[in-house]
Amino acid sequence: MKVFVDQTFFGEFASQSQAQAVLAQSEIAPERVRFEARTNEARRLCAEHITIHYPEWKQLNLLRAGTKAQKDQMTAFIDACRAWSNAEKPNPADLAAIQP
């Protein structure tokens, strides 16, 4: 996870929680901080976000017996998450804003 403060590279951390712990010690205001997920990390975060809202059993049930509107809503949500993970500089805060 890359961390930037006021658009300046601050450091690279194993996780966002690790970065936040270091930032808390340095008393940097959260609005000055931007996180960028690495590709593998972005994909992992994306998969977790999807399964929070649509666990695999729910995805399968909707694909099998859901209405067109339910399938379309799930598909749009998953596509938005995937687009986020494929972005050049995915920001975890932007992923949290993606909701079904």
Secondary structure by P-SEA (a helix, b strand, c coil): cbbbcccccccccccaaaaaaaaaaaccccccbbbbbcaaaaaaaaaaaaaacccaaaaaaaaccccaaaaaaaaaaaaaaaaaaacccccaaaaaaccc
